[in-house]
Amino acid sequence: MVDKKLKAVISIVVCSLFLINQIIYAQEPLTANQLLEMMREYFYQRNYDELEKIVSMDLRDVVTQTAKLHMVVDESKMHKAYKNMLGVQVEFADHYNTYFENGSLKSSYESFAKKAYPVTLFRFGGTSSSTNNMINSVGPYSSRKPTQVAPAWEEYKQINAVKNMLGGVRQQGLVEWLQVCLANNPNASFVICIGPIIYTPQECRNLVNFLLDDPKESSWGALRAQCGIEKPVNVEYIEVGQESAVYVGVNGTEEDSQLLINTFVEQAKAMKEEHPELKLIACGPHNLWAPKVEPVWREYNFRLAPLLPYVDAISHHPYYDGYSSELMMRYADEMKEDIDKIVKDNDIRDENGNLKDIKVFSTEHARYWDPADKIPASVNFTSALSVSHFLNLSFRKPYMAGAAVHNLVESHMWAFWEEFDGEFYESPTAKLYQLYNDSLGDVIYDSEYIPADEEEFKTNPLNKTGSGEPKNDRFDFSAFATPISKNELNLILTNKQANTDIDMSFQFNNNYTLVKETILSAPNEATFAFSKTSEALTTITSTEKNVPNFSSYRMPNMSVVVLTLKTNSTLPLSPEQVKTGYEGIDSIDEITENVFEDTEYYWANREISKMASLGFVSGTSDTAFEPDKNITKGEAAAVIARMLKLKTDYKGSFYTDVKKDDWYSGYANACYAEGIVRSNIFNADSEVTTADLCGLVDKIYRKYKTVDETIDYDAVVNSLYASSGITESNKKQIAFAIHKGILNRLYETRELQAEKPVTRGEAVCILYNLYQCIMQEVDHE
């Protein structure tokens, strides 16, 4: 018998000869599966040199066929764009030693996390959330031992499906995963999934109190602070139920299903009593295409009716390209159809008295791979293209409120971040997320892509309808349109196929000039990240363009492309039906490249860079902004005067402590003349507090816009989790700024200290939000 080492050598030789043969004799283009077969032995042996030869093979110019497609964009119809679509799933598998050393995060991980794309939303779930009671895994990791979990509810103990489901508790728990995620993005939001069978209602209360309570007002909040997480966690949703538990409801008896729903309701009530503002997701049926599930899943949708008054979304777990993303979205359509029928039939209303609009949230999704092919097929560029295709289809659906790709790191199976030999790398999908994050506006315009020619479409290489499995009809292109300013539009296009370019034509309501082309690409479908060299192979490349009367484009194969178009018309950004609750922040202005070196990874970098590019703010040097330094009254006046285009040429001074040759003289006088700052003394070097800045915001806003609505100022202030320094004299101004969305991104934890000095970064973010509100009233030409 040939031993394993010899077999490996033979495999490598055969693969190398195959590769040479392909290159020399220019036979049919290599497919992703052939490339994977060639690289598999190299992967398991960690033979990086040979791996890099394969993943570096540039096959982008190997084009064997061309498709035609026509895209129609209607800028008058739109729906909200949810950036929660760019979430990442975190499995509660025990990767403690991957991230921690001697009780602290490894410096190598912390360094990587700060430089990596900052994930906006993490979902804690996966199979292990069905067997891990997170509130019982809080405490020192060193003293925590895996223990057998038993159902918390007596009624479940006799159900065979439950007995087979439960396993040992993972040692790595809630606190460790929060530390891992917050090291990447301190402002990230979270979806926390709980296994309903293993939590009592009281444990549900304890969990949400641990996550959300103020440490000064609650023992659970204080415990969280003792564990190193001072601020309340930004919980976007609590998801009740994970796949394993739901199978009890789908595959079990009707009594089992009713028991599960009753459990959901009791847990939802308990959590809502503790934190009424908490949003919940009900775990919907999964693996809908499985033989045992498909006949009964829609029936299970209707069994969820008692839970719908408490929830804001139903979860959906599509694993596509086993079956197609198109099939996954058809299931989502049917799920939403069933939910809406239940809501209507049961007259379920929201807090405003309207029929409740319950969304669908894909709390797990990824390209499916046969277990034999998962390494490294699940993390390569083809996988990123599949994720992009699914996201494009999802962004086009008004009812899709979010999604989380599976998984942050899991032994290179569906990994968002790759970890090899103690080093971390961003996968092609992570780079894809960066592209989406930089390219999305607040809304999605209605669009469709249709055959440029009906006869050609029958043989169009993108069109897989009717091929293979009947349920696996698919189309290997997807796209959507999103406005990024009042005169700029991004088209986001995905071509999944290698060797196939697309000749595209377009139809719009407006006339556009193509001003920028941004392309995410890699040398070939099998490219993935396992070293600094291979990580750099997946690239985002932007090229300035000037193509007036834009109407056609040749799209390259296996790529994601963002085309930035500019028009002289004014684009609609936010019609009444898609407003998000705050009147003020209705648009995202044009994306700007990073301006200052010390703000590249700062949370308000986009706002600072935008304001700097407009000439409204300046740095403390050519390369530094010092965003964490407190802003002075003189600096704030300068930003306001520039932003409002105020006259600054005054002969004298309105203030006793301002001299004509003081650098801030013109700005201070402009604010006085405009009625924004009125007193005899200016105190240019004094610090500006949150209350002070809200007062300025209030005056400026009311000067440029009519305010005719009635605001319940007390209700706005009372909605804060914690506050200090709010007085009768400043309450209305602070509440007004909150209500208009001008403090967005600064008080998302709902904590506000009115007397706290405002930093330069915070001040610019607030004034940027104000600028967004009033810009149409100010001449910026």
PyMOL commands that set and color helices and strands:
alter all, ss='L'
color gray80, all
select helices_A, chain A and resi 4-25+32-44+48-55+83-86+96-99+107-115+127-130+134-137+141-143+154-158+160-165+174-184+196-198+201-212+219-226+243-251+254-274+297-303+305-310+325-345+371-377+381-395+428-439+454-458+470-472+532-535+576-578+597-599+605-613+633-643+665-673+690-704+713-718+731-739+760-777
alter helices_A, ss='H'
color red, helices_A
select strands_A, chain A and resi 65-80+87-91+100-101+104-105+121-125+189-194+235-240+280-282+313-315+319-320+359-367+400-406+417-420+423-426+443-450+477-485+488-495+500-507+513-521+539-547+552-555+559-566+722-724+751-753
alter strands_A, ss='S'
color yellow, strands_A
deselect
rebuild
show_as cartoon
